[in-house]
Amino acid sequence: MAAAGPLAAAPPTEVKMFDAPPYLHVLVDKRRQVASGEPAAAGGDGVVAAARAARTAVAVGGDDAALEVALRVWSACAGLDRGSALHLPRVYMTDRTKLLLRRIVGHLQKINDVTAASNLNLVLHSLSGVGKTDLLKATAILAMLVFDVFCFAYDFANSPRSYSCAPLEVLRGQTSAVLETGPLPLHVGSGAYSIATALDDIAAAVHGAASGPFNGGIAVLFDGLESIYASTDQERAKDCIHEVSQIGKRAGWWCAASVVPASAHSLRDMVFSVGAWARWPNLNDDVFGIEVALPIRTRDELVEYYCGRFGVAPDAVPADVFAVTGGVGRRADDTFMNGGRTDNLVAEREGEVHSALAEGVNFERLASLFVTTNEWMLTADGELTDDAYVPAVSLVDAQTLAGVTSDEIAQWARRWLLYDYCEPTKLELLCPIDLVHMAAALRQDEEAEIVHTLRAATRSYQHGSAGAEAEIPLLRRLAVAELGATEGYGGALVTRDGEHFIVSPDGTEQALAEVGLAGLAGKVFQRKDDHGLDGWMVKAAAGGSYELVGVQIKTGHEDDGVPKVTFTLGTALADLRAAAWRRDGGTWQSCLTSGVFKKDHKFINVVIAKAEAGMILLRDLLLSAFPDAALSLGAVHLWTNKAATEAAEAEAELVQIGGSTARADVPDDFVCTGLTILAGDDFWRAVGLGVHEAL
């Protein structure tokens, strides 16, 4: 493999800093103080004292002692002024972070142990803002002050040089600048020999530095490795990754490299050269292991973090801090620096959601999936019922139903929209507040709402209850054209404790008897629960009489716009009519909840039998409220995106619903005018072909 371009071309006398963080220079000086026993500089006494005590404790203690002293050194650094090069934020250890720090401390102890397992090196995977950079800085402090391990540190993502600096070039430059060794020789050969020789020279310079030789191993901390993988100069980037892999294989060296973030579900493919990454250098899972630095994913833990970090009481923590930050420490810090206000973050999250929705249909589909799956987390006013819950969907559903890719997941995770470090089968919203913004955007007007609800229904987002959310938008959309409504959607008929109410679209309730048939006429209403009808309307007729019209809505899954289910005849209608009723205490009761009537999604005769029962029930209900009314029965309408066989359509056209029932008390004149079907392509033409295309 040819050496990287700038490494080969650099003049032998050139010395470069390569963006070495200032704390490396300070650590070289502090290490001398720790080892020599000389008085520490003002303001740094606590760190030097903690490091001296830590060296003694590590020498006589085990892994638990090493972790404990590491936390003490961290706490000492947290006590420094914010402007200090060695300042760290107050330590807050979740169980996951404690395990990660324990592993890092264990690696620093074992760098020179040739009998240790080879996979000591880390690929540290995390979202931006969860404390990864602080953890790497703490690692450098512990390495140099406690374990006498020299540390290199470089951020490929935020450096002006980015990936154009090869890792070996960075190490050479930082050795010269930090340890003042002077320029190191160049190695312009090819293959592993050239890399090995360069590493030998760097190690010799570190262990023989005039500023005080380091007796331990060498740690390399590379931040932002993802910028190398994302490079447009693929060949140069592959050279860089190859150098990282060779550093990790070197005895006496330890490498920790962060990635922020590829998709958690594709990271292994990237760093271990699988699938689309097969031609890239392999970091080798015998040499590098993947660890994840997680945000805080419960509200209670985030409140504890906030109180400990800023020294405030729990009641001073913003109530929605978890909802707007998703447990990302940097975002929680922002709320404190903003005086506890979160309105700026709420607005920022809303803008990010709207931006993603405007960029393509896949995020809109994913948003519909999240809102539909997590509807229970939202109040009627569209607010979170409890921001302690985290909205989640199945990863399989996101990929197969919404059609999102791993690359899209990674892109949205970088924008703090998604969190995919949870269970391997799940995908979560990082910030719960985003569910509120998604729902509001998807329901901002009638057009957006019908697209959202029909997408959920026809892409099977709700599985068994796919069509429930689409009923109201469809009743609004088709009431005038298909039913002849004069006033559109009027709300829902609900029954509570034997009393019947009309609930208007704005939530106002009024007793059915107070509304009157005249008040119902011309509006279409939803029929709540399983009563055989999804919608109904009372139409004014001649001579002060009225006609009752029913609606059944049956939506179902489509593949590429083609319905997966076609209505067929099913069980004989006479048998279904006989099964629809039972006598209970001298009166007839409907049996629509029995198993045979659950198949109204695919058999036209079940639709007819349920519609018949629904019309009987609704007619009886209305007559109980208005006993003197003249109420006749009109048609029942079936609205469905599914197709129907010719036999099913013929049955629907010929049947007189209610012409022959099993109820002895059904009057002879109980006859609907038939079943009218709006199905398949006709359904989409009525709804709007643009809606179908937008799904």
Long-range contacts (C-beta under 8 A, 24 or more apart in sequence): 1-190, 1-191, 1-239, 1-242, 2-190, 2-239, 3-166, 3-187, 3-188, 3-189, 3-190, 3-194, 3-239, 4-166, 4-168, 4-169, 4-236, 4-239, 4-240, 4-243, 5-236, 6-164, 6-165, 6-166, 6-169, 7-166, 7-168, 7-169, 7-172, 7-186, 7-188, 8-186, 8-188, 10-169, 10-186, 12-183, 12-185, 12-186, 13-183, 14-183, 15-173, 15-176, 15-177, 15-182, 15-183, 16-169, 16-173, 16-176, 16-177, 17-173, 17-174, 17-177, 18-154, 18-159, 18-161, 18-165, 18-169, 18-170, 18-173, 18-174, 18-177, 19-154, 19-155, 19-159, 19-160, 19-161, 20-152, 20-153, 20-154, 20-173, 20-174, 20-177, 20-178, 21-137, 21-140, 21-153, 21-155, 22-85, 23-85, 23-86, 23-137, 23-140, 23-141, 23-153, 24-140, 24-151, 24-152, 24-153, 24-174, 24-178, 25-85, 25-178, 26-85, 26-86, 27-86, 27-140, 27-141, 27-144, 27-145, 27-151, 28-144, 28-178, 28-179, 28-211, 28-212, 30-86, 30-144, 30-145, 31-144, 31-145, 31-148, 31-212, 32-211, 32-212, 34-145, 35-148, 35-212, 43-80, 43-81, 43-84, 44-80, 44-84, 44-86, 46-76, 46-79, 46-80, 47-73, 47-76, 47-77, 47-80, 47-86, 47-141, 47-145, 48-145, 49-76, 50-75, 50-76, 51-76, 51-145, 51-146, 54-145, 54-146, 55-146, 58-109, 58-146, 58-147, 63-102, 63-105, 63-106, 63-109, 66-105, 66-106, 66-109, 67-98, 67-101, 67-102, 67-105, 69-146, 70-101, 70-105, 70-138, 70-142, 70-146, 71-101, 73-141, 73-142, 73-145, 73-146, 74-138, 74-141, 77-138, 77-141, 86-141, 88-134, 88-137, 88-138, 88-141, 89-131, 89-134, 89-309, 89-329, 89-333, 90-308, 90-309, 92-304, 92-305, 92-308, 92-309, 92-329, 94-294, 94-296, 94-301, 96-292, 96-293, 96-294, 97-131, 97-135, 97-293, 97-294, 100-135, 100-291, 100-293, 101-135, 101-138, 103-291, 104-135, 104-139, 104-142, 104-256, 105-142, 107-254, 107-256, 108-139, 108-142, 108-143, 108-146, 108-147, 108-149, 108-219, 108-254, 109-147, 111-147, 111-149, 111-216, 111-217, 111-218, 111-219, 111-252, 111-253, 111-254, 112-216, 112-217, 112-252, 114-251, 118-249, 118-286, 118-287, 119-285, 119-286, 119-287, 119-288, 119-289, 120-254, 121-248, 121-254, 121-255, 121-256, 121-257, 121-283, 121-287, 121-288, 121-289, 122-255, 122-256, 122-257, 122-288, 122-289, 122-290, 122-291, 123-225, 123-257, 123-258, 123-259, 123-267, 123-271, 123-283, 123-288, 123-289, 123-290, 123-291, 124-256, 124-257, 124-258, 124-259, 124-291, 124-292, 124-293, 125-258, 125-259, 125-260, 125-261, 125-262, 125-264, 125-267, 125-290, 125-291, 125-292, 125-293, 125-421, 126-258, 126-259, 126-260, 126-261, 126-292, 126-293, 126-294, 127-260, 127-261, 127-295, 127-328, 127-413, 127-416, 127-419, 127-421, 127-430, 128-260, 128-261, 128-328, 128-330, 128-414, 128-416, 129-295, 129-328, 129-329, 129-330, 129-331, 129-416, 130-293, 130-294, 130-295, 130-328, 130-329, 130-330, 131-293, 131-329, 131-330, 132-223, 132-258, 132-260, 132-293, 133-223, 135-293, 136-221, 136-223, 136-256, 136-258, 139-219, 139-221, 139-256, 140-219, 140-221, 143-216, 143-219, 144-214, 147-216, 148-214, 148-215, 148-216, 149-214, 149-216, 149-217, 149-218, 149-219, 149-254, 150-179, 150-206, 150-214, 150-216, 150-217, 150-218, 150-219, 151-218, 151-219, 151-220, 151-221, 152-218, 152-219, 152-220, 152-221, 153-221, 153-223, 154-221, 154-222, 154-223, 155-223, 155-224, 156-222, 156-223, 156-224, 156-225, 156-227, 156-228, 157-223, 157-224, 157-226, 157-227, 157-260, 158-223, 158-224, 162-227, 163-227, 163-228, 163-231, 163-233, 163-236, 163-237, 163-240, 164-236, 166-239, 166-240, 166-243, 167-220, 167-222, 167-240, 167-243, 167-244, 167-247, 168-195, 168-198, 168-199, 168-243, 171-198, 171-199, 171-202, 171-220, 171-247, 172-198, 172-201, 172-202, 175-202, 175-205, 175-206, 176-205, 179-205, 179-206, 179-209, 179-210, 179-211, 180-209, 180-210, 180-211, 181-205, 181-209, 181-210, 192-246, 195-242, 195-243, 195-246, 196-246, 196-250, 199-246, 199-247, 199-250, 199-253, 203-252, 203-253, 217-252, 217-253, 217-254, 218-252, 218-253, 218-254, 219-253, 219-254, 219-255, 219-256, 220-247, 220-253, 220-254, 220-255, 220-256, 221-255, 221-256, 221-257, 222-255, 222-256, 222-257, 222-258, 223-257, 223-258, 224-258, 224-260, 225-257, 225-258, 225-259, 226-259, 226-260, 226-261, 226-262, 229-259, 229-262, 229-270, 229-280, 238-279, 238-280, 238-281, 241-280, 241-281, 241-283, 242-281, 244-281, 244-283, 245-281, 245-282, 245-283, 245-284, 245-287, 245-288, 248-283, 248-284, 248-287, 248-288, 249-284, 249-287, 255-288, 257-288, 260-414, 261-410, 261-413, 261-414, 262-410, 263-406, 263-407, 263-409, 263-410, 263-413, 263-420, 264-292, 264-413, 264-420, 264-421, 265-395, 265-406, 265-409, 265-420, 265-424, 266-406, 266-407, 266-410, 292-421, 294-421, 295-326, 295-327, 295-328, 295-329, 295-419, 295-430, 296-327, 296-329, 297-327, 297-390, 297-419, 297-422, 298-322, 298-327, 298-388, 299-387, 299-388, 300-388, 301-327, 302-327, 302-332, 305-329, 305-332, 306-332, 306-336, 309-333, 309-336, 310-336, 312-336, 316-340, 318-342, 320-346, 320-387, 320-433, 322-387, 322-388, 322-432, 323-384, 323-387, 323-431, 323-432, 323-433, 324-349, 324-431, 324-433, 325-431, 326-416, 326-419, 326-429, 326-430, 326-431, 326-432, 328-416, 328-430, 331-416, 346-433, 349-431, 349-433, 349-434, 349-437, 350-437, 352-415, 352-416, 352-417, 352-434, 353-417, 353-434, 353-437, 353-438, 353-441, 354-437, 354-441, 356-412, 356-415, 356-417, 357-438, 357-441, 361-694, 362-402, 362-403, 362-404, 362-405, 362-408, 363-404, 363-408, 363-412, 364-442, 365-401, 365-402, 365-403, 365-404, 365-455, 365-459, 366-393, 366-398, 366-402, 366-404, 367-438, 367-441, 367-442, 368-402, 368-442, 368-452, 368-455, 368-456, 368-459, 368-461, 369-393, 369-397, 369-398, 369-401, 369-402, 369-456, 369-461, 370-429, 370-435, 370-438, 371-435, 371-438, 371-439, 371-442, 371-452, 372-456, 372-461, 372-462, 372-469, 373-397, 373-461, 373-462, 374-435, 375-469, 377-432, 377-435, 378-435, 378-436, 378-439, 380-507, 382-436, 382-439, 382-440, 382-443, 383-436, 384-432, 384-433, 384-435, 384-436, 387-432, 387-433, 389-432, 390-419, 390-428, 390-429, 390-432, 391-428, 391-429, 391-432, 391-434, 391-435, 392-422, 392-426, 392-427, 392-428, 392-429, 393-426, 393-427, 394-425, 394-426, 394-427, 395-420, 395-424, 395-425, 395-426, 395-427, 396-425, 397-461, 398-427, 401-459, 401-460, 401-461, 402-459, 446-473, 446-476, 446-477, 447-691, 449-473, 450-474, 450-476, 450-477, 450-687, 450-691, 451-691, 451-694, 451-695, 454-555, 454-641, 454-687, 454-691, 454-695, 455-694, 455-695, 457-555, 457-556, 458-555, 458-556, 458-557, 458-558, 458-641, 458-695, 459-557, 459-558, 459-695, 460-557, 466-555, 466-556, 466-557, 467-553, 467-554, 467-555, 467-556, 470-553, 470-555, 471-526, 471-534, 471-535, 471-553, 472-526, 474-553, 474-639, 474-687, 475-524, 475-525, 475-526, 475-534, 475-535, 475-551, 475-553, 477-687, 477-688, 478-639, 478-678, 478-686, 478-687, 479-523, 479-524, 479-537, 481-686, 482-637, 482-639, 482-678, 482-686, 483-524, 483-537, 483-549, 483-551, 483-637, 484-539, 485-522, 485-523, 485-524, 485-537, 486-522, 486-523, 487-522, 487-523, 488-523, 488-524, 489-523, 489-524, 489-525, 490-520, 490-523, 490-524, 490-525, 491-523, 491-525, 491-526, 492-525, 492-526, 492-527, 492-528, 493-525, 493-526, 493-527, 493-528, 493-536, 494-528, 495-528, 500-621, 500-625, 512-625, 513-625, 513-626, 516-626, 517-546, 517-622, 517-626, 517-629, 517-631, 521-546, 524-551, 527-614, 527-618, 530-592, 530-593, 531-590, 531-592, 531-614, 531-617, 531-618, 532-590, 532-592, 532-610, 532-611, 532-612, 532-613, 532-614, 532-615, 532-617, 533-611, 533-614, 533-615, 533-618, 533-636, 536-618, 538-622, 538-631, 539-634, 541-632, 543-630, 544-630, 545-629, 545-630, 545-631, 545-632, 546-629, 546-630, 546-631, 546-632, 547-631, 547-632, 547-633, 547-634, 548-615, 548-618, 548-619, 548-622, 548-631, 548-632, 548-633, 548-634, 549-634, 549-635, 549-636, 549-637, 550-611, 550-614, 550-615, 550-618, 550-634, 550-635, 550-636, 550-637, 550-672, 551-636, 551-637, 551-638, 551-639, 552-600, 552-607, 552-610, 552-611, 552-614, 552-636, 552-637, 552-638, 552-639, 553-639, 553-640, 554-600, 554-601, 554-607, 554-638, 554-639, 554-640, 554-642, 555-640, 555-641, 555-642, 556-601, 556-640, 556-641, 556-642, 558-641, 561-692, 563-641, 563-642, 563-643, 563-680, 565-601, 565-602, 565-642, 566-602, 566-642, 566-643, 566-644, 566-645, 567-602, 567-603, 567-604, 567-607, 567-640, 567-642, 567-643, 567-644, 567-645, 567-648, 567-679, 568-602, 568-603, 568-604, 568-645, 568-647, 568-648, 569-603, 569-604, 569-605, 569-645, 569-647, 569-648, 569-651, 570-599, 570-602, 570-603, 570-604, 570-605, 570-606, 571-596, 571-603, 571-605, 571-606, 572-605, 573-605, 573-608, 573-609, 573-651, 573-655, 574-660, 576-605, 576-606, 576-608, 576-609, 577-609, 577-612, 577-660, 577-661, 577-662, 578-662, 579-609, 580-609, 580-610, 580-612, 580-613, 580-661, 580-662, 581-613, 581-661, 581-662, 581-663, 588-663, 588-664, 588-665, 590-616, 590-617, 602-642, 604-644, 604-648, 604-649, 604-651, 604-652, 605-651, 607-638, 607-675, 608-651, 608-652, 608-655, 608-657, 608-675, 611-636, 611-638, 611-657, 611-672, 611-675, 612-636, 612-657, 612-658, 612-661, 612-672, 615-657, 615-658, 615-672, 616-658, 616-661, 616-663, 616-666, 616-670, 633-657, 633-658, 633-670, 633-671, 633-672, 633-673, 634-672, 634-673, 635-672, 635-673, 635-674, 635-675, 635-676, 636-672, 636-674, 636-675, 636-676, 637-675, 637-676, 637-677, 637-678, 638-675, 638-676, 638-677, 638-678, 638-679, 639-678, 639-679, 639-683, 639-686, 640-677, 640-678, 640-679, 640-680, 640-683, 641-679, 641-680, 641-683, 641-684, 642-679, 642-680, 643-679, 643-680, 644-677, 644-679, 644-680, 649-677, 649-679, 652-676, 652-677
